[in-house]
Amino acid sequence: MATFPRNEIMSLTAEQAQHELGESYGPDLRLADVLTPDLAELELGYGKAAGDPRLRSAIAERHGVQPDQVVVTVGGMHGIFLLSYLLVERGEQVVTTAPLFPMTRNIYESLGADVRVIPLSFDDGYRVTADAVRAQLTADTKLVSLTTPQNPSGVAVSLETLQEIVIAMDAVCPDACLMVDETYRVAAYGDDPVAPTAVSLGSKVVSVASLSKCHGAAGLRIGWVISTDAGLVERLTTAKFSTVVSASPVTEALAVRVFEQEDEILGVRRRWLEENLLITQEWVKENSDVVEWVRPDAGALCVVRLKPGVDLERFRPAAAERGVRLADGDWFGDEERVFRLGFGYLAAGELKAALDALREAVHAAH
């Protein structure tokens, strides 16, 4: 019987820790930030199956595509689920990475897919190469699933590498799709350029993202799938209607307001992320005798690894006693000494306090 295995990452939806370093996004927007008087006149009926036309247009504009190439979903995970359900039969092959956001892999396994894994490692900087992907491809591959920037590392896959992967897929498995989860793409640091979307690489490339991470609007549960393949868009729309009918017109209207204010929202958050990244970088430098990290390319998260002199069995209770919560690396299929550290959630002063508490925990176990 198909099922979804439990992963302890669900603990992040429970009570918030005193020093929350496990989250993967920036500070939450508040309803007052996007609420306008005209929303009082919104009719609470069903929405459009493919999504509010204004919202589809806003998403399309930012990706250089047409509105009818966008399907709005109930969060990014809904989009990944629908795409996987449509493309992958039991026993067919999905190529993806480890580590990986666990809910994504759970979808593939729940469908009974043959999941072929590209191992990424801390020591190699979590870099995806076209050669590594090519080595996993076969004529039976139906879906290649990549994330850029990655969760948990924040390391990006360059557009050039993605193009090489598309070329390899065209030679080995021309009917397969490349799904690129671009959830953290626009969460650049300060004035860093935003990476271009992968959807421009061809009709077999599908982009998935949401408002949850970069925009601080996870509570809206608004995501999207973008494809330049009209047939796939039609199938996705039908699949969405068959599972949830439509997204909430209320949250879609609020999402339109988020996009109307996007430049301001992201401008503030990119400065926030830049400041917090530098705080984290300095903390790692000051504690280099006990921890190391891979510097992320974008997003609100990174990975740190405890050095061998730190006793893991002592570290975990020491962190809990000090109110510190990290995201365990093994949630994502990484080594047990690795942890995801979310530096984007807390304000700078709170982040410093949390890192001070984390330093105490690490040294208590050293």
Residue, then its C-alpha position, 0 to 999 in steps of 0.5 A: m500500500a502506498t504511504f508517506p514515511r514519517n520524517e522528523i523534519m515535521s518537528l519544525t512545525a511543532e512548538q518553536a525553539q527558543h533559538e530557532l536555527g532549524e528553519s529554512y526561510g526568512p521572517d514571516l510577512r504579516l497579513a497587514d502587509v498585504l491586506t487591502p480594503d478591496l479584498a472585503e469585496l472578494e467573492l468566496g467561491y471556487g477559483k480557477a483550476a489553473g489559478d487566478p489570471r492576475l497571479r499567473s500573469a505576475i508569475a509568468e512576467r518574472h519568468g519570461v513566459q506566457p500566463d497560460q504556461v503557469v499552473v498555480t498550486v497549493g504550495g510548491m510540494h503540491g506542484i512536485f506531487l502532481l508532476s511526479y504523479l503524471l510522469v512516473e509510473r511504478g518501477e520507472q526511474v527518477v534521478t535525483t540527489a542526496p541530500l535532498f528535501p525529504m518530502t520530495r524524495n518521499i513522493y517518488e518513493s510513495l509512487g513506487a519509482d526506482v529512485r537513482v541517487i546522485p550522491l553529493s557530499f560536504d567535502d565536494g561542496y555539494r556541487v552537481t555535475a553534468d557527468a554525475v547526472r549522465a552516469q545515472l541516466t538510462a532509457d527508462t529515466k522519466l524524471v530528473s529532479l534537481t533543486t537550485p539553490q539546494n535544500p539543505s546546502g544553499v549551493a546552486v547549480s549553474l545554468e550552464t550545468l543544467q544546459e549540459i544535463v538537458i543535452a545529456m537527457d536528450a541523448v539518453c532519455p529524450d522523453a524525460c523531463l527535468m524538474v528544477d525546484e527553484t524555490y530559493r532562486v530569488a533569495a540573493y544576498g544584498d546586490d548579488p545577481v539573481a540566477p536566471t530561471a531554468v525554464s528557458l532551457g527547453s520544453k522538457v524543463v519544468s520549473v517549480a517554486s512558491l512564495s513560501k521561502c523567499h517572500g516569507a509567505a508560507g502561510l498562503r500556500i501558493g506555489w506554481v509549476i511552469s512549463t512551455d509544453a502546452g500538453l503538460v500544462e493541460r494535464l497539470t491543470t486537470a490533475k490539480f482540479s482532480t485533487v483540490v479543484s482550485a487554490s483559495p481565491v483569498t490566498e491567490a488575491l493576497a499572493v497578487r499583492v505580494f507580487e505587487q510589493e515584491d521589489e520592496i519585500l525582496g529588497v528588505r530580505r536580501r539585506w537581511l540575508e546578507e547581514n545574517l550570512l556575514i554573522t554566520q560566516e564570522w561565527v564559523k570562523e571564530n569556532s573553526d576548531v569545532v565546526e566547518w561549513v559550506r558557504p551557500d550561494a543563495g537562500a536562508l540556509c546553509v550546512v555546518r559540520l561538527k569536527p571529529g572532536v565533538d561528541l555527537e551524543r553529548f552535543r544533542p542534549a547540550a543543544a536542547e538544554r540551551g534551547v537550540r534547534l538545528a535540522d539534522g543532516d540525516w533528515f535529508g540523507d546527509e551524514e550525521r555530523v552535518f546540520r542544516l543551519g537556518f540563518g535567515y529566520l531570526a533578526a540579527g541580534e537574535l541570530k547572534a544570541a542563538l549562535d552564542a548558545l550553539r557555541e556553548a553547546v558545541h564546546a560542551a561536547h568537545 
